[in-house]
Amino acid sequence: MSIATDHPTDDRTLTAAEPAGPTADTAPATARPERTAVRKSVLMCRPEHFTVVYRINPWMNPALPTDTTLAVQQWEALYETYLQLGYDVQLIDPVEGLPDMVYAANGGFVLDGIAYGASFTHPERQAEGPAYMDWFGDAGFDVRRPLEINEGEGDFLLVGDAILAGTGFRSDSRSHEEIGRVFGREVVTLRLINPSYYHLDTALAVLDPTPGREHIAYLPSAFDEASRALLEARYPDAIIVSEEDASILGLNSFSDNRNVVIASRATGFAEQLRTHGYTPIGVDLSELLLGGGGVKCCTLELRR
């Protein structure tokens, strides 16, 4: 795999070049905002034990066969994409018997050198919480063990100085108060109502979290009326993604403020991103989608 743009591996930011080849429904190149990429540090987990043997979300069906070898190959393509973008990619060892551990985003929320650990809703995943907290401690993070049920960056997304916090299916709303105390940040509660979008990061993507330039994309129908009104008021320039692209977890993406790694089949979202000055990079994680996860699910951001 190769990525057309050169990406250094040091801490410099990258000045965005204009995407080549304008299309009929994109804005003129001169109208596109300039985007700069920042080097990311992320944690991932190789899916050596991935399979679907239980059902805890609508995507999972134990009756359907899964291909662990293919899952690893697709995951490695994502891993290589991050390396080519110049990211610092850390790896946690997979644990046999924890097939969903590949979805590293659920393992915690890391900000300001503090790692707020996860406490999973379903018994099948509960052993992941201690495994990730052990890694955080060994990596030098200040680990805060949770008292409340939460599923990490699956339901907590940093946008500007605020933490958007999802609830409705997995993370208990009481964890929103807890994470607010841990980090001393504003926490904005958003209620999910569609079980196919059971984590916040399946229904909302953070494209640029920079204070003063906050930019997101989301699927309105995944949220209750109050949450939709809040998102509309807070992010009036947000990208509204189609039901079609959201239904393949197109919003479960990862951005460095310029390059946005997304599901390769989310072509409509890719065009929207180009219009807004981003460079979409598609990857195929169709095998991991059988477990209900995509790009962002496999990616936990480490912020020191």
C-alpha positions as protocol buffer text, in pm:
chain_id: "A"
residue {
  index: 1
  type: MET
  ca { x: 0 y: 0 z: 0 }
}
residue {
  index: 2
  type: SER
  ca { x: 121 y: 352 z: -72 }
}
residue {
  index: 3
  type: ILE
  ca { x: -15 y: 692 z: 16 }
}
residue {
  index: 4
  type: ALA
  ca { x: 44 y: 961 z: -240 }
}
residue {
  index: 5
  type: THR
  ca { x: 134 y: 1243 z: -3 }
}
residue {
  index: 6
  type: ASP
  ca { x: 472 y: 1243 z: 170 }
}
residue {
  index: 7
  type: HIS
  ca { x: 438 y: 1223 z: 547 }
}
residue {
  index: 8
  type: PRO
  ca { x: 736 y: 1284 z: 779 }
}
residue {
  index: 9
  type: THR
  ca { x: 777 y: 1076 z: 1093 }
}
residue {
  index: 10
  type: ASP
  ca { x: 873 y: 1358 z: 1327 }
}
residue {
  index: 11
  type: ASP
  ca { x: 650 y: 1592 z: 1525 }
}
residue {
  index: 12
  type: ARG
  ca { x: 610 y: 1857 z: 1253 }
}
residue {
  index: 13
  type: THR
  ca { x: 265 y: 1945 z: 1131 }
}
residue {
  index: 14
  type: LEU
  ca { x: 188 y: 1909 z: 762 }
}
residue {
  index: 15
  type: THR
  ca { x: 47 y: 2181 z: 541 }
}
residue {
  index: 16
  type: ALA
  ca { x: -239 y: 2045 z: 335 }
}
residue {
  index: 17
  type: ALA
  ca { x: -206 y: 2028 z: -41 }
}
residue {
  index: 18
  type: GLU
  ca { x: -515 y: 2066 z: -255 }
}
residue {
  index: 19
  type: PRO
  ca { x: -670 y: 1728 z: -345 }
}
residue {
  index: 20
  type: ALA
  ca { x: -629 y: 1648 z: -712 }
}
residue {
  index: 21
  type: GLY
  ca { x: -914 y: 1596 z: -953 }
}
residue {
  index: 22
  type: PRO
  ca { x: -1219 y: 1808 z: -863 }
}
residue {
  index: 23
  type: THR
  ca { x: -1554 y: 1637 z: -905 }
}
residue {
  index: 24
  type: ALA
  ca { x: -1889 y: 1773 z: -1011 }
}
residue {
  index: 25
  type: ASP
  ca { x: -2028 y: 1805 z: -660 }
}
residue {
  index: 26
  type: THR
  ca { x: -1722 y: 1944 z: -482 }
}
residue {
  index: 27
  type: ALA
  ca { x: -1644 y: 2308 z: -417 }
}
residue {
  index: 28
  type: PRO
  ca { x: -1371 y: 2481 z: -622 }
}
residue {
  index: 29
  type: ALA
  ca { x: -1022 y: 2418 z: -487 }
}
residue {
  index: 30
  type: THR
  ca { x: -984 y: 2782 z: -387 }
}
residue {
  index: 31
  type: ALA
  ca { x: -1289 y: 2752 z: -162 }
}
residue {
  index: 32
  type: ARG
  ca { x: -1158 y: 2456 z: 33 }
}
residue {
  index: 33
  type: PRO
  ca { x: -1017 y: 2540 z: 374 }
}
residue {
  index: 34
  type: GLU
  ca { x: -652 y: 2469 z: 433 }
}
residue {
  index: 35
  type: ARG
  ca { x: -603 y: 2170 z: 661 }
}
residue {
  index: 36
  type: THR
  ca { x: -291 y: 2078 z: 854 }
}
residue {
  index: 37
  type: ALA
  ca { x: -216 y: 1728 z: 978 }
}
residue {
  index: 38
  type: VAL
  ca { x: -78 y: 1658 z: 1322 }
}
residue {
  index: 39
  type: ARG
  ca { x: 121 y: 1350 z: 1412 }
}
residue {
  index: 40
  type: LYS
  ca { x: -89 y: 1110 z: 1614 }
}
residue {
  index: 41
  type: SER
  ca { x: 5 y: 855 z: 1878 }
}
residue {
  index: 42
  type: VAL
  ca { x: -231 y: 558 z: 1889 }
}
residue {
  index: 43
  type: LEU
  ca { x: -273 y: 218 z: 2051 }
}
residue {
  index: 44
  type: MET
  ca { x: -383 y: -87 z: 1851 }
}
residue {
  index: 45
  type: CYS
  ca { x: -431 y: -460 z: 1912 }
}
residue {
  index: 46
  type: ARG
  ca { x: -366 y: -722 z: 1644 }
}
residue {
  index: 47
  type: PRO
  ca { x: -679 y: -940 z: 1596 }
}
residue {
  index: 48
  type: GLU
  ca { x: -501 y: -1273 z: 1640 }
}
residue {
  index: 49
  type: HIS
  ca { x: -798 y: -1416 z: 1829 }
}
residue {
  index: 50
  type: PHE
  ca { x: -1077 y: -1239 z: 1642 }
}
residue {
  index: 51
  type: THR
  ca { x: -1393 y: -1435 z: 1584 }
}
residue {
  index: 52
  type: VAL
  ca { x: -1764 y: -1392 z: 1653 }
}
residue {
  index: 53
  type: VAL
  ca { x: -1881 y: -1644 z: 1913 }
}
residue {
  index: 54
  type: TYR
  ca { x: -2141 y: -1434 z: 2095 }
}
residue {
  index: 55
  type: ARG
  ca { x: -2380 y: -1152 z: 2008 }
}
residue {
  index: 56
  type: ILE
  ca { x: -2370 y: -825 z: 2200 }
}
residue {
  index: 57
  type: ASN
  ca { x: -2459 y: -588 z: 1914 }
}
residue {
  index: 58
  type: PRO
  ca { x: -2673 y: -612 z: 1597 }
}
residue {
  index: 59
  type: TRP
  ca { x: -2367 y: -654 z: 1374 }
}
residue {
  index: 60
  type: MET
  ca { x: -2263 y: -983 z: 1535 }
}
residue {
  index: 61
  type: ASN
  ca { x: -2401 y: -1320 z: 1426 }
}
residue {
  index: 62
  type: PRO
  ca { x: -2221 y: -1630 z: 1556 }
}
residue {
  index: 63
  type: ALA
  ca { x: -2390 y: -1837 z: 1285 }
}
residue {
  index: 64
  type: LEU
  ca { x: -2190 y: -1658 z: 1016 }
}
residue {
  index: 65
  type: PRO
  ca { x: -1832 y: -1774 z: 955 }
}
residue {
  index: 66
  type: THR
  ca { x: -1542 y: -1539 z: 1028 }
}
residue {
  index: 67
  type: ASP
  ca { x: -1192 y: -1549 z: 885 }
}
residue {
  index: 68
  type: THR
  ca { x: -927 y: -1460 z: 1143 }
}
residue {
  index: 69
  type: THR
  ca { x: -649 y: -1459 z: 882 }
}
residue {
  index: 70
  type: LEU
  ca { x: -841 y: -1210 z: 668 }
}
residue {
  index: 71
  type: ALA
  ca { x: -915 y: -996 z: 974 }
}
residue {
  index: 72
  type: VAL
  ca { x: -544 y: -979 z: 1051 }
}
residue {
  index: 73
  type: GLN
  ca { x: -461 y: -888 z: 690 }
}
residue {
  index: 74
  type: GLN
  ca { x: -717 y: -607 z: 686 }
}
residue {
  index: 75
  type: TRP
  ca { x: -600 y: -482 z: 1026 }
}
residue {
  index: 76
  type: GLU
  ca { x: -240 y: -482 z: 903 }
}
residue {
  index: 77
  type: ALA
  ca { x: -344 y: -259 z: 611 }
}
residue {
  index: 78
  type: LEU
  ca { x: -482 y: -9 z: 863 }
}
residue {
  index: 79
  type: TYR
  ca { x: -166 y: -40 z: 1073 }
}
residue {
  index: 80
  type: GLU
  ca { x: 55 y: 23 z: 767 }
}
residue {
  index: 81
  type: THR
  ca { x: -160 y: 321 z: 669 }
}
residue {
  index: 82
  type: TYR
  ca { x: -95 y: 481 z: 1006 }
}
residue {
  index: 83
  type: LEU
  ca { x: 279 y: 416 z: 977 }
}
residue {
  index: 84
  type: GLN
  ca { x: 287 y: 575 z: 633 }
}
residue {
  index: 85
  type: LEU
  ca { x: 106 y: 878 z: 775 }
}
residue {
  index: 86
  type: GLY
  ca { x: 389 y: 911 z: 1027 }
}
residue {
  index: 87
  type: TYR
  ca { x: 190 y: 810 z: 1334 }
}
residue {
  index: 88
  type: ASP
  ca { x: 344 y: 665 z: 1648 }
}
residue {
  index: 89
  type: VAL
  ca { x: 167 y: 328 z: 1672 }
}
residue {
  index: 90
  type: GLN
  ca { x: 187 y: 134 z: 1997 }
}
residue {
  index: 91
  type: LEU
  ca { x: 66 y: -225 z: 2029 }
}
residue {
  index: 92
  type: ILE
  ca { x: -96 y: -411 z: 2316 }
}
residue {
  index: 93
  type: ASP
  ca { x: -63 y: -789 z: 2320 }
}
residue {
  index: 94
  type: PRO
  ca { x: -388 y: -967 z: 2233 }
}
residue {
  index: 95
  type: VAL
  ca { x: -528 y: -1202 z: 2496 }
}
residue {
  index: 96
  type: GLU
  ca { x: -667 y: -1540 z: 2401 }
}
residue {
  index: 97
  type: GLY
  ca { x: -1035 y: -1563 z: 2483 }
}
residue {
  index: 98
  type: LEU
  ca { x: -1094 y: -1189 z: 2425 }
}
residue {
  index: 99
  type: PRO
  ca { x: -1188 y: -1176 z: 2055 }
}
residue {
  index: 100
  type: ASP
  ca { x: -1309 y: -814 z: 2073 }
}
residue {
  index: 101
  type: MET
  ca { x: -983 y: -682 z: 2217 }
}
residue {
  index: 102
  type: VAL
  ca { x: -894 y: -565 z: 1864 }
}
residue {
  index: 103
  type: TYR
  ca { x: -1139 y: -279 z: 1922 }
}
residue {
  index: 104
  type: ALA
  ca { x: -880 y: -84 z: 2119 }
}
residue {
  index: 105
  type: ALA
  ca { x: -1082 y: 238 z: 2132 }
}
residue {
  index: 106
  type: ASN
  ca { x: -1305 y: 78 z: 2394 }
}
residue {
  index: 107
  type: GLY
  ca { x: -1010 y: 15 z: 2625 }
}
residue {
  index: 108
  type: GLY
  ca { x: -1008 y: 359 z: 2786 }
}
residue {
  index: 109
  type: PHE
  ca { x: -983 y: 733 z: 2733 }
}
residue {
  index: 110
  type: VAL
  ca { x: -640 y: 899 z: 2743 }
}
residue {
  index: 111
  type: LEU
  ca { x: -586 y: 1273 z: 2783 }
}
residue {
  index: 112
  type: ASP
  ca { x: -326 y: 1493 z: 2954 }
}
residue {
  index: 113
  type: GLY
  ca { x: -120 y: 1186 z: 3041 }
}
residue {
  index: 114
  type: ILE
  ca { x: -412 y: 1038 z: 3235 }
}
residue {
  index: 115
  type: ALA
  ca { x: -572 y: 708 z: 3134 }
}
residue {
  index: 116
  type: TYR
  ca { x: -932 y: 667 z: 3248 }
}
residue {
  index: 117
  type: GLY
  ca { x: -995 y: 296 z: 3232 }
}
residue {
  index: 118
  type: ALA
  ca { x: -1291 y: 112 z: 3084 }
}
residue {
  index: 119
  type: SER
  ca { x: -1550 y: -96 z: 3266 }
}
residue {
  index: 120
  type: PHE
  ca { x: -1747 y: -297 z: 3012 }
}
residue {
  index: 121
  type: THR
  ca { x: -2121 y: -356 z: 3010 }
}
residue {
  index: 122
  type: HIS
  ca { x: -2116 y: -715 z: 2887 }
}
residue {
  index: 123
  type: PRO
  ca { x: -1941 y: -995 z: 3078 }
}
residue {
  index: 124
  type: GLU
  ca { x: -1780 y: -1121 z: 2757 }
}
residue {
  index: 125
  type: ARG
  ca { x: -1562 y: -808 z: 2739 }
}
residue {
  index: 126
  type: GLN
  ca { x: -1506 y: -722 z: 3104 }
}
residue {
  index: 127
  type: ALA
  ca { x: -1156 y: -874 z: 3122 }
}
residue {
  index: 128
  type: GLU
  ca { x: -1042 y: -623 z: 2858 }
}
residue {
  index: 129
  type: GLY
  ca { x: -1063 y: -336 z: 3107 }
}
residue {
  index: 130
  type: PRO
  ca { x: -785 y: -460 z: 3341 }
}
residue {
  index: 131
  type: ALA
  ca { x: -569 y: -568 z: 3044 }
}
residue {
  index: 132
  type: TYR
  ca { x: -574 y: -219 z: 2898 }
}
residue {
  index: 133
  type: MET
  ca { x: -522 y: -52 z: 3236 }
}
residue {
  index: 134
  type: ASP
  ca { x: -215 y: -270 z: 3292 }
}
residue {
  index: 135
  type: TRP
  ca { x: -77 y: -152 z: 2957 }
}
residue {
  index: 136
  type: PHE
  ca { x: -146 y: 212 z: 3041 }
}
residue {
  index: 137
  type: GLY
  ca { x: 38 y: 179 z: 3371 }
}
residue {
  index: 138
  type: ASP
  ca { x: 337 y: 6 z: 3210 }
}
residue {
  index: 139
  type: ALA
  ca { x: 347 y: 285 z: 2947 }
}
residue {
  index: 140
  type: GLY
  ca { x: 375 y: 552 z: 3216 }
}
residue {
  index: 141
  type: PHE
  ca { x: 22 y: 689 z: 3216 }
}
residue {
  index: 142
  type: ASP
  ca { x: -155 y: 798 z: 3534 }
}
residue {
  index: 143
  type: VAL
  ca { x: -424 y: 530 z: 3548 }
}
residue {
  index: 144
  type: ARG
  ca { x: -763 y: 613 z: 3696 }
}
residue {
  index: 145
  type: ARG
  ca { x: -974 y: 305 z: 3761 }
}
residue {
  index: 146
  type: PRO
  ca { x: -1343 y: 364 z: 3687 }
}
residue {
  index: 147
  type: LEU
  ca { x: -1627 y: 322 z: 3932 }
}
residue {
  index: 148
  type: GLU
  ca { x: -1891 y: 356 z: 3661 }
}
residue {
  index: 149
  type: ILE
  ca { x: -1966 y: 150 z: 3349 }
}
residue {
  index: 150
  type: ASN
  ca { x: -1801 y: 306 z: 3044 }
}
residue {
  index: 151
  type: GLU
  ca { x: -1650 y: 182 z: 2721 }
}
residue {
  index: 152
  type: GLY
  ca { x: -1368 y: 428 z: 2672 }
}
residue {
  index: 153
  type: GLU
  ca { x: -1319 y: 619 z: 2352 }
}
residue {
  index: 154
  type: GLY
  ca { x: -1606 y: 428 z: 2200 }
}
residue {
  index: 155
  type: ASP
  ca { x: -1832 y: 669 z: 2389 }
}
residue {
  index: 156
  type: PHE
  ca { x: -1596 y: 957 z: 2475 }
}
residue {
  index: 157
  type: LEU
  ca { x: -1469 y: 1188 z: 2200 }
}
residue {
  index: 158
  type: LEU
  ca { x: -1258 y: 1500 z: 2254 }
}
residue {
  index: 159
  type: VAL
  ca { x: -1373 y: 1804 z: 2054 }
}
residue {
  index: 160
  type: GLY
  ca { x: -1209 y: 2133 z: 2144 }
}
residue {
  index: 161
  type: ASP
  ca { x: -1198 y: 2158 z: 2521 }
}
residue {
  index: 162
  type: ALA
  ca { x: -1507 y: 1943 z: 2568 }
}
residue {
  index: 163
  type: ILE
  ca { x: -1563 y: 1569 z: 2586 }
}
residue {
  index: 164
  type: LEU
  ca { x: -1865 y: 1447 z: 2390 }
}
residue {
  index: 165
  type: ALA
  ca { x: -2006 y: 1153 z: 2585 }
}
residue {
  index: 166
  type: GLY
  ca { x: -2241 y: 891 z: 2451 }
}
residue {
  index: 167
  type: THR
  ca { x: -2497 y: 689 z: 2644 }
}
residue {
  index: 168
  type: GLY
  ca { x: -2803 y: 481 z: 2573 }
}
residue {
  index: 169
  type: PHE
  ca { x: -2655 y: 138 z: 2506 }
}
residue {
  index: 170
  type: ARG
  ca { x: -2313 y: 93 z: 2666 }
}
residue {
  index: 171
  type: SER
  ca { x: -2166 y: 368 z: 2884 }
}
residue {
  index: 172
  type: ASP
  ca { x: -2372 y: 463 z: 3190 }
}
residue {
  index: 173
  type: SER
  ca { x: -2453 y: 835 z: 3208 }
}
residue {
  index: 174
  type: ARG
  ca { x: -2299 y: 838 z: 3557 }
}
residue {
  index: 175
  type: SER
  ca { x: -1962 y: 780 z: 3391 }
}
residue {
  index: 176
  type: HIS
  ca { x: -2003 y: 1122 z: 3229 }
}
residue {
  index: 177
  type: GLU
  ca { x: -1986 y: 1286 z: 3569 }
}
residue {
  index: 178
  type: GLU
  ca { x: -1691 y: 1067 z: 3660 }
}
residue {
  index: 179
  type: ILE
  ca { x: -1486 y: 1149 z: 3351 }
}
residue {
  index: 180
  type: GLY
  ca { x: -1562 y: 1517 z: 3403 }
}
residue {
  index: 181
  type: ARG
  ca { x: -1410 y: 1497 z: 3750 }
}
residue {
  index: 182
  type: VAL
  ca { x: -1107 y: 1305 z: 3625 }
}
residue {
  index: 183
  type: PHE
  ca { x: -1014 y: 1550 z: 3351 }
}
residue {
  index: 184
  type: GLY
  ca { x: -1175 y: 1874 z: 3465 }
}
residue {
  index: 185
  type: ARG
  ca { x: -1335 y: 1923 z: 3125 }
}
residue {
  index: 186
  type: GLU
  ca { x: -1684 y: 2008 z: 3009 }
}
residue {
  index: 187
  type: VAL
  ca { x: -1874 y: 1689 z: 2931 }
}
residue {
  index: 188
  type: VAL
  ca { x: -2159 y: 1699 z: 2679 }
}
residue {
  index: 189
  type: THR
  ca { x: -2404 y: 1409 z: 2707 }
}
residue {
  index: 190
  type: LEU
  ca { x: -2547 y: 1267 z: 2384 }
}
residue {
  index: 191
  type: ARG
  ca { x: -2808 y: 990 z: 2385 }
}
residue {
  index: 192
  type: LEU
  ca { x: -2796 y: 722 z: 2116 }
}
residue {
  index: 193
  type: ILE
  ca { x: -3126 y: 561 z: 2015 }
}
residue {
  index: 194
  type: ASN
  ca { x: -3042 y: 323 z: 1728 }
}
residue {
  index: 195
  type: PRO
  ca { x: -2886 y: -6 z: 1848 }
}
residue {
  index: 196
  type: SER
  ca { x: -2683 y: -35 z: 1528 }
}
residue {
  index: 197
  type: TYR
  ca { x: -2494 y: 272 z: 1650 }
}
residue {
  index: 198
  type: TYR
  ca { x: -2435 y: 152 z: 2001 }
}
residue {
  index: 199
  type: HIS
  ca { x: -2119 y: 356 z: 2061 }
}
residue {
  index: 200
  type: LEU
  ca { x: -2080 y: 728 z: 1997 }
}
residue {
  index: 201
  type: ASP
  ca { x: -1786 y: 669 z: 1762 }
}
residue {
  index: 202
  type: THR
  ca { x: -2010 y: 473 z: 1526 }
}
residue {
  index: 203
  type: ALA
  ca { x: -2243 y: 771 z: 1477 }
}
residue {
  index: 204
  type: LEU
  ca { x: -2009 y: 1070 z: 1507 }
}
residue {
  index: 205
  type: ALA
  ca { x: -1660 y: 1139 z: 1373 }
}
residue {
  index: 206
  type: VAL
  ca { x: -1423 y: 1406 z: 1501 }
}
residue {
  index: 207
  type: LEU
  ca { x: -1256 y: 1563 z: 1198 }
}
residue {
  index: 208
  type: ASP
  ca { x: -1073 y: 1848 z: 1372 }
}
residue {
  index: 209
  type: PRO
  ca { x: -1076 y: 1876 z: 1753 }
}
residue {
  index: 210
  type: THR
  ca { x: -865 y: 2193 z: 1761 }
}
residue {
  index: 211
  type: PRO
  ca { x: -1022 y: 2457 z: 1990 }
}
residue {
  index: 212
  type: GLY
  ca { x: -1171 y: 2729 z: 1773 }
}
residue {
  index: 213
  type: ARG
  ca { x: -1176 y: 2504 z: 1465 }
}
residue {
  index: 214
  type: GLU
  ca { x: -1393 y: 2220 z: 1594 }
}
residue {
  index: 215
  type: HIS
  ca { x: -1538 y: 2016 z: 1310 }
}
residue {
  index: 216
  type: ILE
  ca { x: -1735 y: 1692 z: 1318 }
}
residue {
  index: 217
  type: ALA
  ca { x: -1949 y: 1465 z: 1102 }
}
residue {
  index: 218
  type: TYR
  ca { x: -2249 y: 1271 z: 1229 }
}
residue {
  index: 219
  type: LEU
  ca { x: -2569 y: 1082 z: 1154 }
}
residue {
  index: 220
  type: PRO
  ca { x: -2868 y: 1272 z: 1301 }
}
residue {
  index: 221
  type: SER
  ca { x: -3102 y: 973 z: 1319 }
}
residue {
  index: 222
  type: ALA
  ca { x: -2869 y: 794 z: 1560 }
}
residue {
  index: 223
  type: PHE
  ca { x: -2948 y: 1050 z: 1833 }
}
residue {
  index: 224
  type: ASP
  ca { x: -3255 y: 1151 z: 2028 }
}
residue {
  index: 225
  type: GLU
  ca { x: -3421 y: 1485 z: 1958 }
}
residue {
  index: 226
  type: ALA
  ca { x: -3248 y: 1675 z: 2237 }
}
residue {
  index: 227
  type: SER
  ca { x: -2906 y: 1550 z: 2131 }
}
residue {
  index: 228
  type: ARG
  ca { x: -2970 y: 1640 z: 1767 }
}
residue {
  index: 229
  type: ALA
  ca { x: -3068 y: 1992 z: 1869 }
}
residue {
  index: 230
  type: LEU
  ca { x: -2754 y: 2022 z: 2077 }
}
residue {
  index: 231
  type: LEU
  ca { x: -2531 y: 1905 z: 1793 }
}
residue {
  index: 232
  type: GLU
  ca { x: -2698 y: 2139 z: 1545 }
}
residue {
  index: 233
  type: ALA
  ca { x: -2648 y: 2437 z: 1776 }
}
residue {
  index: 234
  type: ARG
  ca { x: -2294 y: 2351 z: 1877 }
}
residue {
  index: 235
  type: TYR
  ca { x: -2159 y: 2244 z: 1535 }
}
residue {
  index: 236
  type: PRO
  ca { x: -2359 y: 2426 z: 1266 }
}
residue {
  index: 237
  type: ASP
  ca { x: -2098 y: 2348 z: 999 }
}
residue {
  index: 238
  type: ALA
  ca { x: -2090 y: 1974 z: 1069 }
}
residue {
  index: 239
  type: ILE
  ca { x: -2096 y: 1725 z: 783 }
}
residue {
  index: 240
  type: ILE
  ca { x: -2423 y: 1533 z: 780 }
}
residue {
  index: 241
  type: VAL
  ca { x: -2348 y: 1181 z: 659 }
}
residue {
  index: 242
  type: SER
  ca { x: -2595 y: 967 z: 467 }
}
residue {
  index: 243
  type: GLU
  ca { x: -2769 y: 665 z: 614 }
}
residue {
  index: 244
  type: GLU
  ca { x: -2599 y: 454 z: 347 }
}
residue {
  index: 245
  type: ASP
  ca { x: -2245 y: 553 z: 445 }
}
residue {
  index: 246
  type: ALA
  ca { x: -2321 y: 535 z: 816 }
}
residue {
  index: 247
  type: SER
  ca { x: -2465 y: 184 z: 774 }
}
residue {
  index: 248
  type: ILE
  ca { x: -2119 y: 50 z: 686 }
}
residue {
  index: 249
  type: LEU
  ca { x: -1966 y: 239 z: 982 }
}
residue {
  index: 250
  type: GLY
  ca { x: -1828 y: 510 z: 755 }
}
residue {
  index: 251
  type: LEU
  ca { x: -1836 y: 749 z: 1050 }
}
residue {
  index: 252
  type: ASN
  ca { x: -1617 y: 514 z: 1252 }
}
residue {
  index: 253
  type: SER
  ca { x: -1313 y: 694 z: 1116 }
}
residue {
  index: 254
  type: PHE
  ca { x: -988 y: 848 z: 1240 }
}
residue {
  index: 255
  type: SER
  ca { x: -861 y: 1194 z: 1147 }
}
residue {
  index: 256
  type: ASP
  ca { x: -532 y: 1377 z: 1196 }
}
residue {
  index: 257
  type: ASN
  ca { x: -707 y: 1706 z: 1105 }
}
residue {
  index: 258
  type: ARG
  ca { x: -621 y: 1662 z: 738 }
}
residue {
  index: 259
  type: ASN
  ca { x: -611 y: 1293 z: 647 }
}
residue {
  index: 260
  type: VAL
  ca { x: -922 y: 1097 z: 740 }
}
residue {
  index: 261
  type: VAL
  ca { x: -899 y: 717 z: 736 }
}
residue {
  index: 262
  type: ILE
  ca { x: -1245 y: 577 z: 661 }
}
residue {
  index: 263
  type: ALA
  ca { x: -1423 y: 265 z: 540 }
}
residue {
  index: 264
  type: SER
  ca { x: -1336 y: 228 z: 171 }
}
residue {
  index: 265
  type: ARG
  ca { x: -1701 y: 173 z: 76 }
}
residue {
  index: 266
  type: ALA
  ca { x: -1811 y: 507 z: 229 }
}
residue {
  index: 267
  type: THR
  ca { x: -1767 y: 686 z: -103 }
}
residue {
  index: 268
  type: GLY
  ca { x: -2026 y: 957 z: -40 }
}
residue {
  index: 269
  type: PHE
  ca { x: -1858 y: 1052 z: 287 }
}
residue {
  index: 270
  type: ALA
  ca { x: -1524 y: 1059 z: 104 }
}
residue {
  index: 271
  type: GLU
  ca { x: -1659 y: 1317 z: -141 }
}
residue {
  index: 272
  type: GLN
  ca { x: -1797 y: 1526 z: 143 }
}
residue {
  index: 273
  type: LEU
  ca { x: -1457 y: 1520 z: 310 }
}
residue {
  index: 274
  type: ARG
  ca { x: -1283 y: 1635 z: -8 }
}
residue {
  index: 275
  type: THR
  ca { x: -1527 y: 1923 z: -38 }
}
residue {
  index: 276
  type: HIS
  ca { x: -1425 y: 2034 z: 309 }
}
residue {
  index: 277
  type: GLY
  ca { x: -1052 y: 2016 z: 234 }
}
residue {
  index: 278
  type: TYR
  ca { x: -972 y: 1678 z: 388 }
}
residue {
  index: 279
  type: THR
  ca { x: -793 y: 1388 z: 225 }
}
residue {
  index: 280
  type: PRO
  ca { x: -995 y: 1067 z: 272 }
}
residue {
  index: 281
  type: ILE
  ca { x: -804 y: 738 z: 281 }
}
residue {
  index: 282
  type: GLY
  ca { x: -1017 y: 429 z: 243 }
}
residue {
  index: 283
  type: VAL
  ca { x: -938 y: 94 z: 403 }
}
residue {
  index: 284
  type: ASP
  ca { x: -1132 y: -231 z: 393 }
}
residue {
  index: 285
  type: LEU
  ca { x: -1214 y: -366 z: 738 }
}
residue {
  index: 286
  type: SER
  ca { x: -1516 y: -568 z: 624 }
}
residue {
  index: 287
  type: GLU
  ca { x: -1417 y: -874 z: 828 }
}
residue {
  index: 288
  type: LEU
  ca { x: -1388 y: -672 z: 1149 }
}
residue {
  index: 289
  type: LEU
  ca { x: -1725 y: -515 z: 1067 }
}
residue {
  index: 290
  type: LEU
  ca { x: -1873 y: -857 z: 1145 }
}
residue {
  index: 291
  type: GLY
  ca { x: -1790 y: -782 z: 1508 }
}
residue {
  index: 292
  type: GLY
  ca { x: -1940 y: -434 z: 1490 }
}
residue {
  index: 293
  type: GLY
  ca { x: -1621 y: -232 z: 1454 }
}
residue {
  index: 294
  type: GLY
  ca { x: -1434 y: -23 z: 1200 }
}
residue {
  index: 295
  type: VAL
  ca { x: -1137 y: 211 z: 1174 }
}
residue {
  index: 296
  type: LYS
  ca { x: -1196 y: 412 z: 1490 }
}
residue {
  index: 297
  type: CYS
  ca { x: -1290 y: 106 z: 1696 }
}
residue {
  index: 298
  type: CYS
  ca { x: -942 y: -30 z: 1621 }
}
residue {
  index: 299
  type: THR
  ca { x: -773 y: 297 z: 1722 }
}
residue {
  index: 300
  type: LEU
  ca { x: -724 y: 443 z: 2070 }
}
residue {
  index: 301
  type: GLU
  ca { x: -562 y: 786 z: 2073 }
}
residue {
  index: 302
  type: LEU
  ca { x: -285 y: 838 z: 2328 }
}
residue {
  index: 303
  type: ARG
  ca { x: -264 y: 1203 z: 2437 }
}
residue {
  index: 304
  type: ARG
  ca { x: 16 y: 1286 z: 2680 }
}
